[in-house]
Amino acid sequence: MYLGKYQSQYSTSSSNGSDHHSSSFQAECESFKAKINVTNANVHSVTYVPAGVNISMADNPSICGGDEDPITSTFAFCRIALNVTTSSKSQIFMEAWLPSNYSGRFLSTGNGGLGGCM
């Protein structure tokens, strides 16, 4: 699956350039929705998540605990949520969390049904 051409030209930053790095990565993330090229996909959201904030997991199935235990991000990333229709009776909901040094490659693996909770 190719999520589109996306690679931060600011994948490393000096201590005096971190604000520029962060704002540039945020702008790239926010513009990324229009660049996603996945057949039969409906992109629900593309969200910039800065380091050090609580990450909502409200869309997790209730069997996984839903949003009971918030997770704190340890790095900034671009959170992409999408639904891919695979047939008239099947679809896959997925998220990709792309770091600022994302190269454009993406590998997804899985199994049928609810394959566990992460």
C-alpha positions as CSV (number, residue, x, y, z in Angstrom):
1,M,0.0,0.0,0.0
2,Y,1.3,3.4,-0.9
3,L,0.1,6.2,1.2
4,G,1.5,8.9,-1.0
5,K,4.7,10.9,-1.3
6,Y,5.5,12.2,2.1
7,Q,8.9,12.8,3.5
8,S,9.9,15.5,5.8
9,Q,12.8,17.6,4.6
10,Y,13.3,18.5,8.2
11,S,13.8,15.0,9.6
12,T,16.6,16.2,11.9
13,S,16.7,19.5,13.8
14,S,19.1,21.4,15.8
15,S,18.2,22.8,19.2
16,N,17.6,26.2,17.7
17,G,15.6,24.9,14.8
18,S,13.2,22.6,16.7
19,D,10.3,25.1,16.4
20,H,10.8,25.3,12.7
21,H,10.9,21.5,12.5
22,S,7.8,21.1,14.5
23,S,5.7,23.7,12.6
24,S,7.0,22.4,9.2
25,F,6.1,18.8,10.1
26,Q,2.7,19.9,11.4
27,A,2.0,21.8,8.1
28,E,3.0,18.7,6.1
29,C,0.8,16.5,8.2
30,E,-2.2,18.7,7.9
31,S,-1.8,18.8,4.1
32,F,-1.3,15.0,3.8
33,K,-4.9,14.0,3.5
34,A,-5.1,15.3,-0.1
35,K,-2.0,13.2,-1.0
36,I,-3.2,9.8,0.2
37,N,-3.8,7.5,-2.8
38,V,-5.4,4.3,-1.6
39,T,-8.0,2.5,-3.7
40,N,-11.5,2.3,-2.1
41,A,-10.3,4.3,0.9
42,N,-12.2,6.9,2.9
43,V,-9.9,9.0,5.0
44,H,-11.6,9.9,8.3
45,S,-8.9,12.1,9.7
46,V,-5.3,13.3,9.5
47,T,-4.1,14.8,12.7
48,Y,-0.8,16.2,13.9
49,V,0.0,14.9,17.4
50,P,2.8,16.7,19.2
51,A,5.1,14.9,21.7
52,G,3.9,14.8,25.3
53,V,0.1,14.9,24.8
54,N,-2.4,12.2,25.7
55,I,-3.6,10.2,22.7
56,S,-7.3,9.4,22.6
57,M,-8.2,5.8,21.7
58,A,-11.9,6.4,21.7
59,D,-12.4,4.4,18.4
60,N,-11.0,1.2,19.9
61,P,-13.5,-1.7,20.3
62,S,-14.9,-2.0,23.8
63,I,-13.3,-5.4,24.2
64,C,-9.9,-3.5,24.1
65,G,-10.9,-1.1,26.9
66,G,-11.9,1.8,24.6
67,D,-10.4,5.0,26.0
68,E,-9.8,3.8,29.6
69,D,-6.0,4.2,29.7
70,P,-4.8,7.3,27.8
71,I,-1.4,6.9,26.1
72,T,1.1,9.8,26.1
73,S,3.0,10.4,22.9
74,T,6.8,10.2,23.2
75,F,7.4,11.8,19.8
76,A,5.4,14.0,17.3
77,F,3.6,12.1,14.6
78,C,1.0,12.3,11.9
79,R,-2.1,10.2,12.9
80,I,-4.1,9.0,9.9
81,A,-7.4,7.1,10.3
82,L,-9.0,5.5,7.2
83,N,-11.4,2.9,6.2
84,V,-10.7,0.7,3.2
85,T,-13.6,-1.2,1.5
86,T,-12.4,-4.6,0.3
87,S,-15.7,-5.9,-1.0
88,S,-19.4,-5.2,-0.8
89,K,-19.5,-7.0,2.6
90,S,-16.1,-6.2,4.1
91,Q,-14.0,-3.2,5.1
92,I,-10.9,-2.5,7.2
93,F,-10.5,0.4,9.6
94,M,-6.9,1.2,10.2
95,E,-4.7,3.9,11.5
96,A,-1.1,4.8,10.5
97,W,1.1,6.8,12.9
98,L,3.8,8.4,10.7
99,P,6.9,10.0,12.4
100,S,8.5,13.1,11.0
101,N,11.1,11.0,9.2
102,Y,8.6,8.9,7.4
103,S,10.0,7.7,4.1
104,G,6.8,7.0,2.1
105,R,6.9,3.2,2.7
106,F,4.2,1.4,4.6
107,L,3.7,-2.3,5.4
108,S,0.5,-3.5,6.9
109,T,-0.1,-7.0,8.2
110,G,-3.0,-8.5,10.0
111,N,-5.5,-11.4,10.3
112,G,-9.3,-11.8,10.2
113,G,-11.5,-10.3,12.8
114,L,-10.3,-8.6,15.9
115,G,-6.6,-9.5,16.0
116,G,-6.0,-8.3,19.5
117,C,-5.5,-4.9,21.2
118,M,-2.4,-2.8,21.2
